[in-house]
Amino acid sequence: MAGPVKRPYDNSRRQAQSRATRLRILEAAKILFIERGYPATTLEAIADAADTSLPTLYRLFSSKRALLKAVLDVSFGGDDQPIAFADRPEVQATRSQPDAASLIRSFARIGRDFMERSSAIMHVLATAAQVDPDAAQLMQEIRRQRHAGQSRIAAALSALGALDPELDNSGAADIAYAVLSPDVHRILTTERGWTAAQYEQWLIRSLGLLLRREPPAAGDAGQ
């Protein structure tokens, strides 16, 4: 007589619980890092704020630096999906715009959304980097990634034949990196009180003026 059929183990509920705990920790960490600063925020305080145990926090995040990195990753991408920012559909769509004006508008919108999510936590990182070696190392890593990502604006304009002929891709990438700096975003929106829409329009104007080949004058058409 055949024995009872064993059901396959389904750990989906456990995975969902673990993900929910992880997100709760990330949210608590981001709030505390912004409110108190990175050096002053302890893992014990984060665990308490997330209503979880310290061993659970360590199981999900091996160190305080790893937790900060995870907070940054979620802030950059907008969710906890393991998808690199450059591979996200909205970024891929931006890079395939058919003309320079559409491309710059799309990049400006991406930049606006990115900064709204991450500017505050990047300021935390920049402040912490002055006194914490782990934060300083992470800051350098983030800067390299940001420069690489923002250099795609120059590459896309060049591919369209729309990059200012007086610029090479390297110089254009540096300009985009400066314009899209979190420090500039913080000055305009936090210090000067600009709205997100004002910031986006400024990005469109600045990137267009600084990077784009001047369109031909009406009388020059066909020449």
Legacy VTK file of the C-alpha trace (Angstrom):
# vtk DataFile Version 3.0
C-alpha trace
ASCII
DATASET POLYDATA
POINTS 223 float
0.000 0.000 0.000
1.434 3.328 -1.012
2.268 5.771 1.787
0.930 9.315 2.014
2.160 11.686 -0.677
4.379 14.390 0.747
3.582 17.917 -0.287
6.494 19.913 -1.674
7.805 22.399 0.839
6.511 25.886 0.118
8.607 28.608 1.720
6.912 31.513 -0.068
5.272 32.705 3.146
8.614 32.670 4.957
10.221 34.584 2.095
7.437 37.166 2.148
7.863 37.635 5.891
11.616 37.983 5.521
11.192 40.563 2.760
8.688 42.531 4.834
11.099 42.537 7.778
13.931 43.627 5.536
11.899 46.520 4.130
10.857 47.561 7.622
14.497 47.663 8.700
15.489 49.653 5.617
12.751 52.205 6.189
13.665 52.604 9.863
17.362 52.880 9.021
16.787 55.569 6.402
14.693 57.656 8.783
17.200 57.372 11.632
20.229 57.975 9.417
18.619 61.193 8.134
17.443 62.329 11.564
20.540 61.438 13.612
23.330 60.982 11.080
25.116 57.777 10.210
27.780 57.684 12.975
25.283 58.382 15.769
22.725 55.799 14.656
23.260 52.404 16.240
22.072 49.091 14.894
20.277 48.562 18.201
18.264 51.746 17.627
17.389 50.637 14.099
16.282 47.202 15.309
14.079 48.834 17.974
12.548 51.259 15.462
11.877 48.394 13.039
10.356 46.260 15.817
12.736 43.414 15.121
15.540 41.665 16.968
19.193 42.564 16.621
20.130 38.999 15.547
17.533 39.215 12.775
18.988 42.520 11.615
22.476 40.992 11.526
21.145 37.974 9.647
19.720 40.212 6.928
22.528 42.806 6.935
25.984 41.737 7.966
27.151 45.184 9.051
26.138 48.805 9.440
27.917 49.617 6.174
25.971 46.863 4.395
22.747 48.302 5.777
23.616 51.814 4.576
24.485 50.406 1.143
21.112 48.644 0.995
19.313 51.863 1.998
21.121 53.672 -0.808
20.308 50.958 -3.350
16.587 51.078 -2.547
16.638 54.881 -2.628
18.332 54.863 -6.032
16.057 52.296 -7.640
12.832 53.130 -5.831
12.229 49.554 -4.666
14.079 46.501 -3.361
14.125 44.583 -6.634
17.630 43.291 -7.494
17.797 45.268 -10.728
20.684 47.602 -11.453
19.576 51.207 -11.989
20.928 51.232 -15.553
18.909 48.101 -16.378
15.558 49.419 -15.192
12.932 49.825 -17.933
12.514 53.585 -17.502
16.269 54.122 -17.879
16.471 51.830 -20.894
13.582 53.712 -22.501
15.316 57.033 -21.888
18.432 55.901 -23.709
16.397 54.948 -26.795
14.742 58.339 -27.338
14.734 59.306 -31.041
15.919 62.918 -30.754
18.031 65.141 -28.498
15.172 67.152 -27.012
13.221 64.050 -25.999
16.359 62.420 -24.651
17.234 65.386 -22.434
13.669 65.684 -21.152
13.650 61.988 -20.286
17.008 62.149 -18.529
15.845 65.214 -16.605
12.757 63.373 -15.373
14.876 60.389 -14.357
17.246 62.768 -12.548
14.396 64.508 -10.751
12.903 61.242 -9.504
16.309 59.861 -8.547
17.203 62.942 -6.501
13.823 63.121 -4.793
14.348 59.565 -3.542
18.028 59.733 -2.678
19.280 63.286 -2.117
18.724 63.271 1.646
20.402 59.908 2.252
23.310 60.838 -0.032
23.816 63.952 2.097
23.975 61.647 5.115
26.621 59.591 3.332
28.658 62.650 2.369
28.613 63.930 5.958
29.511 60.535 7.378
32.362 60.128 4.882
34.199 62.959 6.613
34.589 60.943 9.818
33.891 57.291 8.997
36.278 55.248 6.794
33.558 52.766 5.747
31.299 55.619 4.692
34.168 57.299 2.843
34.860 54.126 0.888
31.186 53.735 0.054
31.032 57.386 -1.007
33.827 56.843 -3.523
32.047 53.769 -4.884
28.764 55.666 -5.267
30.522 58.557 -6.996
32.117 56.204 -9.526
28.751 54.594 -10.208
27.024 57.958 -10.548
29.617 59.266 -12.997
29.362 56.088 -15.070
25.579 56.323 -15.126
25.396 59.995 -15.975
28.006 59.626 -18.712
25.288 57.800 -20.664
23.661 61.155 -21.377
26.733 62.240 -23.291
27.021 58.890 -25.063
23.365 58.974 -26.116
23.647 62.538 -27.442
26.808 61.588 -29.312
25.080 58.581 -30.862
22.361 60.905 -32.151
24.951 63.311 -33.555
23.568 65.922 -31.170
26.509 66.436 -28.804
28.175 69.856 -28.895
31.102 69.387 -31.315
33.382 71.323 -28.961
32.956 68.586 -26.342
34.274 65.077 -26.269
32.357 62.350 -24.448
34.598 62.549 -21.398
34.157 66.288 -20.912
30.422 66.049 -21.568
30.138 63.257 -18.995
31.865 65.452 -16.407
29.417 68.279 -17.115
26.424 65.960 -16.680
27.972 64.641 -13.460
28.256 68.194 -12.104
24.783 69.345 -13.175
23.176 66.223 -11.706
25.134 66.462 -8.463
23.158 65.776 -5.260
24.857 68.860 -3.808
23.338 71.055 -6.515
19.955 69.434 -5.987
20.189 70.102 -2.254
21.141 73.752 -2.795
18.242 74.398 -5.148
15.476 72.413 -3.423
16.414 72.440 0.266
18.312 75.704 0.598
16.542 77.770 -2.036
13.155 76.073 -1.817
12.667 75.115 -5.464
9.897 72.675 -6.266
10.633 69.365 -7.952
9.073 70.699 -11.155
11.327 73.783 -11.107
14.355 71.573 -10.607
13.364 69.351 -13.514
12.928 72.333 -15.849
16.325 73.649 -14.764
17.878 70.290 -15.631
16.298 70.389 -19.086
17.610 73.890 -19.748
21.058 73.270 -18.281
21.717 69.947 -19.976
20.427 71.312 -23.262
22.532 74.463 -23.167
25.710 72.804 -21.921
25.716 69.560 -23.891
23.587 69.822 -26.989
24.709 70.862 -30.458
22.974 74.110 -31.345
20.088 73.424 -33.729
20.463 75.171 -37.084
18.800 78.547 -37.467
15.654 78.642 -39.577
17.484 80.290 -42.474
20.168 77.622 -42.425
17.815 74.727 -43.042
18.858 72.637 -45.983
22.345 74.119 -46.163
LINES 1 224
223 0 1 2 3 4 5 6 7 8 9 10 11 12 13 14 15 16 17 18 19 20 21 22 23 24 25 26 27 28 29 30 31 32 33 34 35 36 37 38 39 40 41 42 43 44 45 46 47 48 49 50 51 52 53 54 55 56 57 58 59 60 61 62 63 64 65 66 67 68 69 70 71 72 73 74 75 76 77 78 79 80 81 82 83 84 85 86 87 88 89 90 91 92 93 94 95 96 97 98 99 100 101 102 103 104 105 106 107 108 109 110 111 112 113 114 115 116 117 118 119 120 121 122 123 124 125 126 127 128 129 130 131 132 133 134 135 136 137 138 139 140 141 142 143 144 145 146 147 148 149 150 151 152 153 154 155 156 157 158 159 160 161 162 163 164 165 166 167 168 169 170 171 172 173 174 175 176 177 178 179 180 181 182 183 184 185 186 187 188 189 190 191 192 193 194 195 196 197 198 199 200 201 202 203 204 205 206 207 208 209 210 211 212 213 214 215 216 217 218 219 220 221 222
